[in-house]
Amino acid sequence: MTFMQSSTTSSIVEALTRAIVEHRLQPGAKLAEQKLADHFGVSRTLVRQALFQLAQNRLVRMEPARGAFVAAPPVTEAKQVFAVRRMLEAEMTRVLVRTMTPAKIKTLKDHVAQEKQAVTREDVAGRTELLGDFHVRMAELTGNQVLAQILGKLIARCALITLMYQSASAAQHSNEEHVEIIRALAARDEEGAVRLMTEHLRHVEENLTFDRKVPTNDISMALS
């Protein structure tokens, strides 16, 4: 793939990601290769490459002999994932409080600074990834790699639904709650940190907005 092709593929990925995240294309909508190729003025090969990347990012699902569709993550699954996360992360927070060091606090503070930048510049995909990674980073800092791996997989399972349904104000609120959690960790306030983490995960789940506007299946309108 040449640099120009790579750049074109990236621009298609970015445009489709925005259309999905901003609710202009609905879950289950078919992404016809020829229509996309006509819209972007490129070959179907480049469109196919872009759709493959989106499938790897779990925004699109590819079905043999049927084509590509906007992914439709089940809300019930996300709710179950959040329930499991609350169980795991409460204990994770307890462990981390007991092993807290200034270096660990600095690591977490540096991370939330990156979150804040992504929220401020309205980088939806970036902020979603960073807000989720905060929890994985906490798990890593406990020294338990199995916990970090399990938590990473759990977060990945509800990442798309968070990406699609978390508003900018809710993302900012999540960042602010991460700051409060770090403050409790630094103070070695075990009960306070656990309470803040549990409340934070409930807030993230409760603030997912499923009452979206009715999107369009017209690709040109959705991408305009």
PyMOL CGO cylinders between C-alpha atoms (Angstrom):
from pymol import cmd
from pymol.cgo import CYLINDER

trace = [
    CYLINDER, 0.00, 0.00, 0.00, 1.43, 3.39, -0.97, 0.3, 1, 1, 1, 1, 1, 1,
    CYLINDER, 1.43, 3.39, -0.97, 1.48, 6.38, 1.41, 0.3, 1, 1, 1, 1, 1, 1,
    CYLINDER, 1.48, 6.38, 1.41, -1.35, 8.03, -0.57, 0.3, 1, 1, 1, 1, 1, 1,
    CYLINDER, -1.35, 8.03, -0.57, -3.46, 4.86, -0.38, 0.3, 1, 1, 1, 1, 1, 1,
    CYLINDER, -3.46, 4.86, -0.38, -2.75, 4.59, 3.35, 0.3, 1, 1, 1, 1, 1, 1,
    CYLINDER, -2.75, 4.59, 3.35, -3.72, 8.23, 3.85, 0.3, 1, 1, 1, 1, 1, 1,
    CYLINDER, -3.72, 8.23, 3.85, -6.94, 7.74, 1.85, 0.3, 1, 1, 1, 1, 1, 1,
    CYLINDER, -6.94, 7.74, 1.85, -7.83, 4.60, 3.80, 0.3, 1, 1, 1, 1, 1, 1,
    CYLINDER, -7.83, 4.60, 3.80, -7.26, 6.48, 7.07, 0.3, 1, 1, 1, 1, 1, 1,
    CYLINDER, -7.26, 6.48, 7.07, -9.55, 9.31, 5.95, 0.3, 1, 1, 1, 1, 1, 1,
    CYLINDER, -9.55, 9.31, 5.95, -12.30, 6.82, 5.08, 0.3, 1, 1, 1, 1, 1, 1,
    CYLINDER, -12.30, 6.82, 5.08, -11.88, 5.12, 8.47, 0.3, 1, 1, 1, 1, 1, 1,
    CYLINDER, -11.88, 5.12, 8.47, -12.05, 8.49, 10.22, 0.3, 1, 1, 1, 1, 1, 1,
    CYLINDER, -12.05, 8.49, 10.22, -15.15, 9.62, 8.31, 0.3, 1, 1, 1, 1, 1, 1,
    CYLINDER, -15.15, 9.62, 8.31, -17.03, 6.38, 8.97, 0.3, 1, 1, 1, 1, 1, 1,
    CYLINDER, -17.03, 6.38, 8.97, -15.95, 6.31, 12.62, 0.3, 1, 1, 1, 1, 1, 1,
    CYLINDER, -15.95, 6.31, 12.62, -17.36, 9.82, 13.12, 0.3, 1, 1, 1, 1, 1, 1,
    CYLINDER, -17.36, 9.82, 13.12, -20.61, 8.94, 11.33, 0.3, 1, 1, 1, 1, 1, 1,
    CYLINDER, -20.61, 8.94, 11.33, -21.06, 5.89, 13.60, 0.3, 1, 1, 1, 1, 1, 1,
    CYLINDER, -21.06, 5.89, 13.60, -20.00, 7.59, 16.83, 0.3, 1, 1, 1, 1, 1, 1,
    CYLINDER, -20.00, 7.59, 16.83, -22.09, 10.69, 16.13, 0.3, 1, 1, 1, 1, 1, 1,
    CYLINDER, -22.09, 10.69, 16.13, -25.11, 8.44, 15.51, 0.3, 1, 1, 1, 1, 1, 1,
    CYLINDER, -25.11, 8.44, 15.51, -25.50, 9.37, 11.84, 0.3, 1, 1, 1, 1, 1, 1,
    CYLINDER, -25.50, 9.37, 11.84, -25.29, 5.69, 10.88, 0.3, 1, 1, 1, 1, 1, 1,
    CYLINDER, -25.29, 5.69, 10.88, -27.32, 3.27, 12.97, 0.3, 1, 1, 1, 1, 1, 1,
    CYLINDER, -27.32, 3.27, 12.97, -26.24, -0.13, 14.32, 0.3, 1, 1, 1, 1, 1, 1,
    CYLINDER, -26.24, -0.13, 14.32, -26.99, -2.79, 11.75, 0.3, 1, 1, 1, 1, 1, 1,
    CYLINDER, -26.99, -2.79, 11.75, -26.81, -0.39, 8.79, 0.3, 1, 1, 1, 1, 1, 1,
    CYLINDER, -26.81, -0.39, 8.79, -25.28, -2.02, 5.70, 0.3, 1, 1, 1, 1, 1, 1,
    CYLINDER, -25.28, -2.02, 5.70, -22.10, -0.38, 4.41, 0.3, 1, 1, 1, 1, 1, 1,
    CYLINDER, -22.10, -0.38, 4.41, -22.23, -1.07, 0.68, 0.3, 1, 1, 1, 1, 1, 1,
    CYLINDER, -22.23, -1.07, 0.68, -18.73, -1.02, -0.82, 0.3, 1, 1, 1, 1, 1, 1,
    CYLINDER, -18.73, -1.02, -0.82, -19.78, 0.50, -4.15, 0.3, 1, 1, 1, 1, 1, 1,
    CYLINDER, -19.78, 0.50, -4.15, -21.79, 3.29, -2.52, 0.3, 1, 1, 1, 1, 1, 1,
    CYLINDER, -21.79, 3.29, -2.52, -18.83, 4.14, -0.29, 0.3, 1, 1, 1, 1, 1, 1,
    CYLINDER, -18.83, 4.14, -0.29, -16.43, 4.00, -3.24, 0.3, 1, 1, 1, 1, 1, 1,
    CYLINDER, -16.43, 4.00, -3.24, -18.68, 6.40, -5.18, 0.3, 1, 1, 1, 1, 1, 1,
    CYLINDER, -18.68, 6.40, -5.18, -19.01, 8.73, -2.19, 0.3, 1, 1, 1, 1, 1, 1,
    CYLINDER, -19.01, 8.73, -2.19, -15.26, 8.95, -1.56, 0.3, 1, 1, 1, 1, 1, 1,
    CYLINDER, -15.26, 8.95, -1.56, -14.25, 8.73, -5.22, 0.3, 1, 1, 1, 1, 1, 1,
    CYLINDER, -14.25, 8.73, -5.22, -11.94, 5.77, -4.62, 0.3, 1, 1, 1, 1, 1, 1,
    CYLINDER, -11.94, 5.77, -4.62, -11.67, 2.11, -5.57, 0.3, 1, 1, 1, 1, 1, 1,
    CYLINDER, -11.67, 2.11, -5.57, -13.61, -0.61, -3.78, 0.3, 1, 1, 1, 1, 1, 1,
    CYLINDER, -13.61, -0.61, -3.78, -10.23, -2.05, -2.75, 0.3, 1, 1, 1, 1, 1, 1,
    CYLINDER, -10.23, -2.05, -2.75, -9.49, 1.01, -0.60, 0.3, 1, 1, 1, 1, 1, 1,
    CYLINDER, -9.49, 1.01, -0.60, -12.99, 0.92, 0.84, 0.3, 1, 1, 1, 1, 1, 1,
    CYLINDER, -12.99, 0.92, 0.84, -12.54, -2.77, 1.68, 0.3, 1, 1, 1, 1, 1, 1,
    CYLINDER, -12.54, -2.77, 1.68, -9.26, -1.98, 3.47, 0.3, 1, 1, 1, 1, 1, 1,
    CYLINDER, -9.26, -1.98, 3.47, -10.99, 0.74, 5.50, 0.3, 1, 1, 1, 1, 1, 1,
    CYLINDER, -10.99, 0.74, 5.50, -13.87, -1.59, 6.43, 0.3, 1, 1, 1, 1, 1, 1,
    CYLINDER, -13.87, -1.59, 6.43, -11.38, -4.25, 7.53, 0.3, 1, 1, 1, 1, 1, 1,
    CYLINDER, -11.38, -4.25, 7.53, -9.71, -1.72, 9.86, 0.3, 1, 1, 1, 1, 1, 1,
    CYLINDER, -9.71, -1.72, 9.86, -13.11, -0.73, 11.27, 0.3, 1, 1, 1, 1, 1, 1,
    CYLINDER, -13.11, -0.73, 11.27, -13.90, -4.40, 11.84, 0.3, 1, 1, 1, 1, 1, 1,
    CYLINDER, -13.90, -4.40, 11.84, -10.67, -4.76, 13.82, 0.3, 1, 1, 1, 1, 1, 1,
    CYLINDER, -10.67, -4.76, 13.82, -11.79, -1.76, 15.89, 0.3, 1, 1, 1, 1, 1, 1,
    CYLINDER, -11.79, -1.76, 15.89, -15.13, -3.55, 16.46, 0.3, 1, 1, 1, 1, 1, 1,
    CYLINDER, -15.13, -3.55, 16.46, -17.11, -0.70, 14.90, 0.3, 1, 1, 1, 1, 1, 1,
    CYLINDER, -17.11, -0.70, 14.90, -18.06, -2.83, 11.89, 0.3, 1, 1, 1, 1, 1, 1,
    CYLINDER, -18.06, -2.83, 11.89, -18.87, -6.50, 11.54, 0.3, 1, 1, 1, 1, 1, 1,
    CYLINDER, -18.87, -6.50, 11.54, -18.05, -8.40, 8.35, 0.3, 1, 1, 1, 1, 1, 1,
    CYLINDER, -18.05, -8.40, 8.35, -20.39, -11.18, 7.26, 0.3, 1, 1, 1, 1, 1, 1,
    CYLINDER, -20.39, -11.18, 7.26, -19.34, -13.71, 4.60, 0.3, 1, 1, 1, 1, 1, 1,
    CYLINDER, -19.34, -13.71, 4.60, -21.29, -13.27, 1.34, 0.3, 1, 1, 1, 1, 1, 1,
    CYLINDER, -21.29, -13.27, 1.34, -23.32, -10.43, 2.91, 0.3, 1, 1, 1, 1, 1, 1,
    CYLINDER, -23.32, -10.43, 2.91, -20.81, -7.62, 3.37, 0.3, 1, 1, 1, 1, 1, 1,
    CYLINDER, -20.81, -7.62, 3.37, -20.12, -5.05, 6.08, 0.3, 1, 1, 1, 1, 1, 1,
    CYLINDER, -20.12, -5.05, 6.08, -22.54, -3.69, 8.68, 0.3, 1, 1, 1, 1, 1, 1,
    CYLINDER, -22.54, -3.69, 8.68, -22.31, -1.15, 11.49, 0.3, 1, 1, 1, 1, 1, 1,
    CYLINDER, -22.31, -1.15, 11.49, -21.78, -3.21, 14.65, 0.3, 1, 1, 1, 1, 1, 1,
    CYLINDER, -21.78, -3.21, 14.65, -24.74, -3.52, 17.01, 0.3, 1, 1, 1, 1, 1, 1,
    CYLINDER, -24.74, -3.52, 17.01, -23.40, -4.18, 20.53, 0.3, 1, 1, 1, 1, 1, 1,
    CYLINDER, -23.40, -4.18, 20.53, -26.08, -5.56, 22.87, 0.3, 1, 1, 1, 1, 1, 1,
    CYLINDER, -26.08, -5.56, 22.87, -26.90, -3.19, 25.73, 0.3, 1, 1, 1, 1, 1, 1,
    CYLINDER, -26.90, -3.19, 25.73, -27.64, -6.12, 28.04, 0.3, 1, 1, 1, 1, 1, 1,
    CYLINDER, -27.64, -6.12, 28.04, -24.07, -7.38, 27.60, 0.3, 1, 1, 1, 1, 1, 1,
    CYLINDER, -24.07, -7.38, 27.60, -22.64, -3.97, 28.51, 0.3, 1, 1, 1, 1, 1, 1,
    CYLINDER, -22.64, -3.97, 28.51, -24.75, -3.89, 31.70, 0.3, 1, 1, 1, 1, 1, 1,
    CYLINDER, -24.75, -3.89, 31.70, -23.48, -7.36, 32.68, 0.3, 1, 1, 1, 1, 1, 1,
    CYLINDER, -23.48, -7.36, 32.68, -19.91, -6.28, 31.99, 0.3, 1, 1, 1, 1, 1, 1,
    CYLINDER, -19.91, -6.28, 31.99, -20.32, -3.23, 34.25, 0.3, 1, 1, 1, 1, 1, 1,
    CYLINDER, -20.32, -3.23, 34.25, -21.71, -5.48, 37.02, 0.3, 1, 1, 1, 1, 1, 1,
    CYLINDER, -21.71, -5.48, 37.02, -18.63, -7.72, 36.83, 0.3, 1, 1, 1, 1, 1, 1,
    CYLINDER, -18.63, -7.72, 36.83, -16.33, -4.70, 36.68, 0.3, 1, 1, 1, 1, 1, 1,
    CYLINDER, -16.33, -4.70, 36.68, -17.80, -3.27, 39.88, 0.3, 1, 1, 1, 1, 1, 1,
    CYLINDER, -17.80, -3.27, 39.88, -17.06, -6.55, 41.67, 0.3, 1, 1, 1, 1, 1, 1,
    CYLINDER, -17.06, -6.55, 41.67, -13.49, -6.75, 40.39, 0.3, 1, 1, 1, 1, 1, 1,
    CYLINDER, -13.49, -6.75, 40.39, -12.54, -3.10, 40.62, 0.3, 1, 1, 1, 1, 1, 1,
    CYLINDER, -12.54, -3.10, 40.62, -13.71, -2.62, 44.19, 0.3, 1, 1, 1, 1, 1, 1,
    CYLINDER, -13.71, -2.62, 44.19, -11.20, -5.24, 45.35, 0.3, 1, 1, 1, 1, 1, 1,
    CYLINDER, -11.20, -5.24, 45.35, -8.58, -3.93, 42.90, 0.3, 1, 1, 1, 1, 1, 1,
    CYLINDER, -8.58, -3.93, 42.90, -8.92, -0.46, 44.45, 0.3, 1, 1, 1, 1, 1, 1,
    CYLINDER, -8.92, -0.46, 44.45, -8.46, -1.88, 47.96, 0.3, 1, 1, 1, 1, 1, 1,
    CYLINDER, -8.46, -1.88, 47.96, -5.26, -3.66, 46.91, 0.3, 1, 1, 1, 1, 1, 1,
    CYLINDER, -5.26, -3.66, 46.91, -3.90, -0.58, 45.17, 0.3, 1, 1, 1, 1, 1, 1,
    CYLINDER, -3.90, -0.58, 45.17, -4.53, 1.69, 48.18, 0.3, 1, 1, 1, 1, 1, 1,
    CYLINDER, -4.53, 1.69, 48.18, -2.45, -0.63, 50.35, 0.3, 1, 1, 1, 1, 1, 1,
    CYLINDER, -2.45, -0.63, 50.35, 0.48, -0.61, 47.91, 0.3, 1, 1, 1, 1, 1, 1,
    CYLINDER, 0.48, -0.61, 47.91, 0.33, 3.02, 46.85, 0.3, 1, 1, 1, 1, 1, 1,
    CYLINDER, 0.33, 3.02, 46.85, 3.57, 4.94, 46.17, 0.3, 1, 1, 1, 1, 1, 1,
    CYLINDER, 3.57, 4.94, 46.17, 4.33, 8.46, 44.88, 0.3, 1, 1, 1, 1, 1, 1,
    CYLINDER, 4.33, 8.46, 44.88, 5.53, 6.93, 41.58, 0.3, 1, 1, 1, 1, 1, 1,
    CYLINDER, 5.53, 6.93, 41.58, 2.21, 5.14, 41.08, 0.3, 1, 1, 1, 1, 1, 1,
    CYLINDER, 2.21, 5.14, 41.08, 0.29, 8.34, 41.80, 0.3, 1, 1, 1, 1, 1, 1,
    CYLINDER, 0.29, 8.34, 41.80, 2.40, 10.18, 39.21, 0.3, 1, 1, 1, 1, 1, 1,
    CYLINDER, 2.40, 10.18, 39.21, 1.68, 7.48, 36.62, 0.3, 1, 1, 1, 1, 1, 1,
    CYLINDER, 1.68, 7.48, 36.62, -2.07, 7.85, 37.17, 0.3, 1, 1, 1, 1, 1, 1,
    CYLINDER, -2.07, 7.85, 37.17, -1.93, 11.66, 37.19, 0.3, 1, 1, 1, 1, 1, 1,
    CYLINDER, -1.93, 11.66, 37.19, -0.04, 11.66, 33.89, 0.3, 1, 1, 1, 1, 1, 1,
    CYLINDER, -0.04, 11.66, 33.89, -2.71, 9.39, 32.43, 0.3, 1, 1, 1, 1, 1, 1,
    CYLINDER, -2.71, 9.39, 32.43, -5.65, 11.56, 33.48, 0.3, 1, 1, 1, 1, 1, 1,
    CYLINDER, -5.65, 11.56, 33.48, -3.85, 14.59, 32.01, 0.3, 1, 1, 1, 1, 1, 1,
    CYLINDER, -3.85, 14.59, 32.01, -3.89, 12.79, 28.65, 0.3, 1, 1, 1, 1, 1, 1,
    CYLINDER, -3.89, 12.79, 28.65, -7.59, 11.99, 29.15, 0.3, 1, 1, 1, 1, 1, 1,
    CYLINDER, -7.59, 11.99, 29.15, -8.35, 15.65, 29.77, 0.3, 1, 1, 1, 1, 1, 1,
    CYLINDER, -8.35, 15.65, 29.77, -6.54, 16.69, 26.59, 0.3, 1, 1, 1, 1, 1, 1,
    CYLINDER, -6.54, 16.69, 26.59, -8.52, 14.14, 24.52, 0.3, 1, 1, 1, 1, 1, 1,
    CYLINDER, -8.52, 14.14, 24.52, -11.81, 15.31, 26.07, 0.3, 1, 1, 1, 1, 1, 1,
    CYLINDER, -11.81, 15.31, 26.07, -10.93, 18.97, 25.42, 0.3, 1, 1, 1, 1, 1, 1,
    CYLINDER, -10.93, 18.97, 25.42, -10.06, 18.41, 21.75, 0.3, 1, 1, 1, 1, 1, 1,
    CYLINDER, -10.06, 18.41, 21.75, -13.22, 16.28, 21.30, 0.3, 1, 1, 1, 1, 1, 1,
    CYLINDER, -13.22, 16.28, 21.30, -11.23, 13.24, 20.23, 0.3, 1, 1, 1, 1, 1, 1,
    CYLINDER, -11.23, 13.24, 20.23, -14.08, 10.77, 20.80, 0.3, 1, 1, 1, 1, 1, 1,
    CYLINDER, -14.08, 10.77, 20.80, -12.19, 7.57, 19.99, 0.3, 1, 1, 1, 1, 1, 1,
    CYLINDER, -12.19, 7.57, 19.99, -9.08, 8.77, 21.86, 0.3, 1, 1, 1, 1, 1, 1,
    CYLINDER, -9.08, 8.77, 21.86, -10.92, 9.79, 25.00, 0.3, 1, 1, 1, 1, 1, 1,
    CYLINDER, -10.92, 9.79, 25.00, -12.87, 6.50, 25.07, 0.3, 1, 1, 1, 1, 1, 1,
    CYLINDER, -12.87, 6.50, 25.07, -9.68, 4.48, 24.86, 0.3, 1, 1, 1, 1, 1, 1,
    CYLINDER, -9.68, 4.48, 24.86, -7.89, 6.57, 27.51, 0.3, 1, 1, 1, 1, 1, 1,
    CYLINDER, -7.89, 6.57, 27.51, -10.84, 6.57, 29.93, 0.3, 1, 1, 1, 1, 1, 1,
    CYLINDER, -10.84, 6.57, 29.93, -10.98, 2.77, 29.71, 0.3, 1, 1, 1, 1, 1, 1,
    CYLINDER, -10.98, 2.77, 29.71, -7.22, 2.37, 29.92, 0.3, 1, 1, 1, 1, 1, 1,
    CYLINDER, -7.22, 2.37, 29.92, -7.18, 4.23, 33.25, 0.3, 1, 1, 1, 1, 1, 1,
    CYLINDER, -7.18, 4.23, 33.25, -8.76, 1.18, 34.87, 0.3, 1, 1, 1, 1, 1, 1,
    CYLINDER, -8.76, 1.18, 34.87, -6.32, -1.21, 33.19, 0.3, 1, 1, 1, 1, 1, 1,
    CYLINDER, -6.32, -1.21, 33.19, -3.45, 1.00, 34.34, 0.3, 1, 1, 1, 1, 1, 1,
    CYLINDER, -3.45, 1.00, 34.34, -4.71, 0.73, 37.92, 0.3, 1, 1, 1, 1, 1, 1,
    CYLINDER, -4.71, 0.73, 37.92, -4.80, -3.06, 37.60, 0.3, 1, 1, 1, 1, 1, 1,
    CYLINDER, -4.80, -3.06, 37.60, -1.25, -3.08, 36.23, 0.3, 1, 1, 1, 1, 1, 1,
    CYLINDER, -1.25, -3.08, 36.23, -0.08, -0.98, 39.18, 0.3, 1, 1, 1, 1, 1, 1,
    CYLINDER, -0.08, -0.98, 39.18, -1.31, -3.66, 41.60, 0.3, 1, 1, 1, 1, 1, 1,
    CYLINDER, -1.31, -3.66, 41.60, 1.28, -5.93, 39.99, 0.3, 1, 1, 1, 1, 1, 1,
    CYLINDER, 1.28, -5.93, 39.99, -1.38, -8.50, 39.04, 0.3, 1, 1, 1, 1, 1, 1,
    CYLINDER, -1.38, -8.50, 39.04, -1.05, -9.05, 35.28, 0.3, 1, 1, 1, 1, 1, 1,
    CYLINDER, -1.05, -9.05, 35.28, -3.87, -11.61, 35.19, 0.3, 1, 1, 1, 1, 1, 1,
    CYLINDER, -3.87, -11.61, 35.19, -6.23, -8.98, 36.64, 0.3, 1, 1, 1, 1, 1, 1,
    CYLINDER, -6.23, -8.98, 36.64, -4.99, -6.43, 34.09, 0.3, 1, 1, 1, 1, 1, 1,
    CYLINDER, -4.99, -6.43, 34.09, -5.62, -8.86, 31.22, 0.3, 1, 1, 1, 1, 1, 1,
    CYLINDER, -5.62, -8.86, 31.22, -9.10, -9.83, 32.42, 0.3, 1, 1, 1, 1, 1, 1,
    CYLINDER, -9.10, -9.83, 32.42, -10.07, -6.20, 33.02, 0.3, 1, 1, 1, 1, 1, 1,
    CYLINDER, -10.07, -6.20, 33.02, -8.71, -5.20, 29.61, 0.3, 1, 1, 1, 1, 1, 1,
    CYLINDER, -8.71, -5.20, 29.61, -10.93, -7.81, 27.93, 0.3, 1, 1, 1, 1, 1, 1,
    CYLINDER, -10.93, -7.81, 27.93, -13.98, -6.73, 29.93, 0.3, 1, 1, 1, 1, 1, 1,
    CYLINDER, -13.98, -6.73, 29.93, -13.44, -3.09, 29.00, 0.3, 1, 1, 1, 1, 1, 1,
    CYLINDER, -13.44, -3.09, 29.00, -12.98, -4.02, 25.33, 0.3, 1, 1, 1, 1, 1, 1,
    CYLINDER, -12.98, -4.02, 25.33, -16.36, -5.78, 25.38, 0.3, 1, 1, 1, 1, 1, 1,
    CYLINDER, -16.36, -5.78, 25.38, -18.20, -2.60, 26.35, 0.3, 1, 1, 1, 1, 1, 1,
    CYLINDER, -18.20, -2.60, 26.35, -15.83, -0.12, 24.65, 0.3, 1, 1, 1, 1, 1, 1,
    CYLINDER, -15.83, -0.12, 24.65, -17.93, 0.19, 21.49, 0.3, 1, 1, 1, 1, 1, 1,
    CYLINDER, -17.93, 0.19, 21.49, -21.13, 0.85, 23.40, 0.3, 1, 1, 1, 1, 1, 1,
    CYLINDER, -21.13, 0.85, 23.40, -19.33, 3.48, 25.48, 0.3, 1, 1, 1, 1, 1, 1,
    CYLINDER, -19.33, 3.48, 25.48, -17.81, 4.96, 22.35, 0.3, 1, 1, 1, 1, 1, 1,
    CYLINDER, -17.81, 4.96, 22.35, -21.22, 5.24, 20.69, 0.3, 1, 1, 1, 1, 1, 1,
    CYLINDER, -21.22, 5.24, 20.69, -23.37, 6.30, 23.62, 0.3, 1, 1, 1, 1, 1, 1,
    CYLINDER, -23.37, 6.30, 23.62, -21.21, 8.38, 25.99, 0.3, 1, 1, 1, 1, 1, 1,
    CYLINDER, -21.21, 8.38, 25.99, -21.77, 12.12, 25.64, 0.3, 1, 1, 1, 1, 1, 1,
    CYLINDER, -21.77, 12.12, 25.64, -18.97, 14.69, 25.78, 0.3, 1, 1, 1, 1, 1, 1,
    CYLINDER, -18.97, 14.69, 25.78, -20.21, 15.98, 29.16, 0.3, 1, 1, 1, 1, 1, 1,
    CYLINDER, -20.21, 15.98, 29.16, -20.30, 12.43, 30.57, 0.3, 1, 1, 1, 1, 1, 1,
    CYLINDER, -20.30, 12.43, 30.57, -16.75, 11.82, 29.31, 0.3, 1, 1, 1, 1, 1, 1,
    CYLINDER, -16.75, 11.82, 29.31, -15.58, 15.00, 31.04, 0.3, 1, 1, 1, 1, 1, 1,
    CYLINDER, -15.58, 15.00, 31.04, -17.33, 13.89, 34.22, 0.3, 1, 1, 1, 1, 1, 1,
    CYLINDER, -17.33, 13.89, 34.22, -15.54, 10.51, 34.01, 0.3, 1, 1, 1, 1, 1, 1,
    CYLINDER, -15.54, 10.51, 34.01, -12.21, 12.29, 33.77, 0.3, 1, 1, 1, 1, 1, 1,
    CYLINDER, -12.21, 12.29, 33.77, -13.06, 14.41, 36.82, 0.3, 1, 1, 1, 1, 1, 1,
    CYLINDER, -13.06, 14.41, 36.82, -14.07, 11.29, 38.78, 0.3, 1, 1, 1, 1, 1, 1,
    CYLINDER, -14.07, 11.29, 38.78, -10.75, 9.68, 37.89, 0.3, 1, 1, 1, 1, 1, 1,
    CYLINDER, -10.75, 9.68, 37.89, -9.04, 12.70, 39.47, 0.3, 1, 1, 1, 1, 1, 1,
    CYLINDER, -9.04, 12.70, 39.47, -11.10, 12.22, 42.66, 0.3, 1, 1, 1, 1, 1, 1,
    CYLINDER, -11.10, 12.22, 42.66, -10.20, 8.50, 42.77, 0.3, 1, 1, 1, 1, 1, 1,
    CYLINDER, -10.20, 8.50, 42.77, -6.49, 9.37, 42.52, 0.3, 1, 1, 1, 1, 1, 1,
    CYLINDER, -6.49, 9.37, 42.52, -6.88, 11.89, 45.35, 0.3, 1, 1, 1, 1, 1, 1,
    CYLINDER, -6.88, 11.89, 45.35, -8.38, 9.18, 47.60, 0.3, 1, 1, 1, 1, 1, 1,
    CYLINDER, -8.38, 9.18, 47.60, -5.64, 6.72, 46.60, 0.3, 1, 1, 1, 1, 1, 1,
    CYLINDER, -5.64, 6.72, 46.60, -2.94, 9.29, 47.43, 0.3, 1, 1, 1, 1, 1, 1,
    CYLINDER, -2.94, 9.29, 47.43, -4.55, 9.87, 50.83, 0.3, 1, 1, 1, 1, 1, 1,
    CYLINDER, -4.55, 9.87, 50.83, -4.66, 6.07, 51.37, 0.3, 1, 1, 1, 1, 1, 1,
    CYLINDER, -4.66, 6.07, 51.37, -8.39, 6.44, 52.04, 0.3, 1, 1, 1, 1, 1, 1,
    CYLINDER, -8.39, 6.44, 52.04, -9.38, 2.84, 51.30, 0.3, 1, 1, 1, 1, 1, 1,
    CYLINDER, -9.38, 2.84, 51.30, -13.13, 3.08, 51.93, 0.3, 1, 1, 1, 1, 1, 1,
    CYLINDER, -13.13, 3.08, 51.93, -13.36, 6.43, 50.16, 0.3, 1, 1, 1, 1, 1, 1,
    CYLINDER, -13.36, 6.43, 50.16, -11.48, 5.16, 47.11, 0.3, 1, 1, 1, 1, 1, 1,
    CYLINDER, -11.48, 5.16, 47.11, -13.64, 2.03, 46.85, 0.3, 1, 1, 1, 1, 1, 1,
    CYLINDER, -13.64, 2.03, 46.85, -16.82, 4.10, 47.19, 0.3, 1, 1, 1, 1, 1, 1,
    CYLINDER, -16.82, 4.10, 47.19, -15.66, 6.56, 44.53, 0.3, 1, 1, 1, 1, 1, 1,
    CYLINDER, -15.66, 6.56, 44.53, -14.74, 3.73, 42.13, 0.3, 1, 1, 1, 1, 1, 1,
    CYLINDER, -14.74, 3.73, 42.13, -18.09, 1.98, 42.58, 0.3, 1, 1, 1, 1, 1, 1,
    CYLINDER, -18.09, 1.98, 42.58, -20.02, 5.23, 42.12, 0.3, 1, 1, 1, 1, 1, 1,
    CYLINDER, -20.02, 5.23, 42.12, -17.89, 6.11, 39.08, 0.3, 1, 1, 1, 1, 1, 1,
    CYLINDER, -17.89, 6.11, 39.08, -18.68, 2.83, 37.30, 0.3, 1, 1, 1, 1, 1, 1,
    CYLINDER, -18.68, 2.83, 37.30, -22.38, 3.27, 38.06, 0.3, 1, 1, 1, 1, 1, 1,
    CYLINDER, -22.38, 3.27, 38.06, -22.27, 6.81, 36.68, 0.3, 1, 1, 1, 1, 1, 1,
    CYLINDER, -22.27, 6.81, 36.68, -20.58, 5.67, 33.45, 0.3, 1, 1, 1, 1, 1, 1,
    CYLINDER, -20.58, 5.67, 33.45, -23.27, 3.04, 32.92, 0.3, 1, 1, 1, 1, 1, 1,
    CYLINDER, -23.27, 3.04, 32.92, -26.16, 5.34, 33.85, 0.3, 1, 1, 1, 1, 1, 1,
    CYLINDER, -26.16, 5.34, 33.85, -24.90, 8.16, 31.63, 0.3, 1, 1, 1, 1, 1, 1,
    CYLINDER, -24.90, 8.16, 31.63, -24.90, 6.10, 28.44, 0.3, 1, 1, 1, 1, 1, 1,
    CYLINDER, -24.90, 6.10, 28.44, -27.60, 7.72, 26.31, 0.3, 1, 1, 1, 1, 1, 1,
    CYLINDER, -27.60, 7.72, 26.31, -29.62, 5.19, 24.35, 0.3, 1, 1, 1, 1, 1, 1,
    CYLINDER, -29.62, 5.19, 24.35, -32.39, 7.59, 23.30, 0.3, 1, 1, 1, 1, 1, 1,
    CYLINDER, -32.39, 7.59, 23.30, -30.59, 8.53, 20.11, 0.3, 1, 1, 1, 1, 1, 1,
    CYLINDER, -30.59, 8.53, 20.11, -32.01, 10.50, 17.21, 0.3, 1, 1, 1, 1, 1, 1,
    CYLINDER, -32.01, 10.50, 17.21, -33.21, 8.31, 14.35, 0.3, 1, 1, 1, 1, 1, 1,
    CYLINDER, -33.21, 8.31, 14.35, -30.16, 7.96, 12.08, 0.3, 1, 1, 1, 1, 1, 1,
    CYLINDER, -30.16, 7.96, 12.08, -30.16, 7.52, 8.34, 0.3, 1, 1, 1, 1, 1, 1,
    CYLINDER, -30.16, 7.52, 8.34, -29.24, 4.59, 6.14, 0.3, 1, 1, 1, 1, 1, 1,
    CYLINDER, -29.24, 4.59, 6.14, -28.31, 6.97, 3.32, 0.3, 1, 1, 1, 1, 1, 1,
    CYLINDER, -28.31, 6.97, 3.32, -24.50, 6.86, 3.25, 0.3, 1, 1, 1, 1, 1, 1,
    CYLINDER, -24.50, 6.86, 3.25, -24.05, 10.22, 1.49, 0.3, 1, 1, 1, 1, 1, 1,
    CYLINDER, -24.05, 10.22, 1.49, -26.33, 11.99, 3.98, 0.3, 1, 1, 1, 1, 1, 1,
    CYLINDER, -26.33, 11.99, 3.98, -24.67, 10.30, 6.94, 0.3, 1, 1, 1, 1, 1, 1,
    CYLINDER, -24.67, 10.30, 6.94, -21.19, 11.27, 5.80, 0.3, 1, 1, 1, 1, 1, 1,
    CYLINDER, -21.19, 11.27, 5.80, -22.01, 14.83, 4.73, 0.3, 1, 1, 1, 1, 1, 1,
]
cmd.load_cgo(trace, "trace")
